Amino acid sequence: MLEAELAEESFYLIGAIYFLVEMVGVYFAFHAILNTRTSQAGIAWFISLIIIPLLILPLYWIFGSSRFHGYKESFRKASLDDIETAKKAFEEVEQFHVNHINKLADVTNTVKHLEHLPFTSHNSVQLLINGQKTYKAMFEAIEEAQDYVLLQFYIIKNDYVGEAFRQLLTEKMKQGVRVYFLYDRLGSFSLSSRYLQELRDAGAQVSFFNERKGVGKYLHINFRNHRKILIVDGLKAFVGGLNLGQEYLGEDKTMGYWRDTHVMLEGPSVQVTQGVFVKDWYWSVGEVPELNWVVQKAESLCTLNTEQQCNQKVMVLDTGPADQKPVCSLFLCALINQAKKRLWIATPYFVPDPEVINALKNAALRGVDICIILPENYDHYFVYLTSFAYYRELQGYHIKIYRYTKGFTHQKVILLDDELAGVGTVNLDNRSIHLNFEIMAYVADKEFNQQVADMLTYDMNNCYLDSIESFEERPFWFKAISRIFYLMSPIL
């Protein structure tokens, strides 16, 4: 009799718990409808949360949000706490503000309304192609450091490239140079605690992004800091596609030759880049380092030969899930809509949102030469398969897809007509556009743009021109899996 009563009570208790979970699932199902980025994602979450709430609720709490809360407010507080430094930094950069650039009026107006720092003049930009050249330039800059080094990467590995950077930073700290070392915990999940402790023991300030946020940080694990930034003494800054690892030297046994692109900046754009690092550092640590905010014109630093190369117009655009507006998507669409003659894009991943796809279609209908360079090899099979589903979307629009065959192309580069070139960390996929913290350096300079055009032309010579119609010729299983991943892409 007692056992029967206990069983009955357990039955009612389980029923009550399930009813409660179901009600919570219904609440968040409607939350998904109201807040997710796309209708496909909203419907997918809605159905899943109602049918299997116990399984889907934890996933929704982690993966369902497209907003990273608290980041902007945190930096506003830092600016108010140190108002004089913030004011000085802004005034230093503002004196090099470029309001208008011929043939780029739509782009500059878009930037102004997105409330980001504009193009600045008196910059020097050096194009760095592949690992050997990029790491050499980084090493030389660090060796010249007199005051501090700011270093931030998505992936840092324990291999000999990572170790070479650690040893160099350790040597510089012995000379009194301060080191601030920031990394993404998910991207650098294989980075050993010993590596980090050795840096700390040598005197470096070390943190992973989102370190100080307590239990709430686990609800942020779907957001990643994908930026790659190196700054030396407030005089030189590096941004681009390279992380720290020996694969970027072409020593990956699976991929072989690894194609990537970086840039080195001098001039006011360095202070803008430094501001991006400081925002991330403050969010993670709660402190603002004492840094050099005095802008030096590139002419006083430039080692290049021509005056034009020392007075280039540059905009450093940081984007991420903390933005009040979808800055990355809006700016990409503005670039595509600005194109008159050509739009060349190199990206390892091609899973864009509907707005970007429609902008590409419209540009193609205007007669713009659109070339997209993608890898033939892949490091993420899901994204690789999904990219083929977009072929069907692009059929009939005369958009050229090049597949890189020399190795693996990891670069993130965009070339707009003869007017603008961008190098940085933004991939043409939903994660980069909506979920990752990213950074791009856009250069409005015809000589630099020609260098980028020559570089991409060389890359296309190591590609084959894929047929967009080839998707229909694929086996049924390939098309089915590709389309399933395509339908899932708005959720991820």
Summary of the structure (lengths in Angstrom):
residues: 492
radius of gyration: 24.0
end to end distance: 51.4
largest distance: 95.5
contacts: 1655
relative contact order: 0.13
helix: 49%
strand: 21%
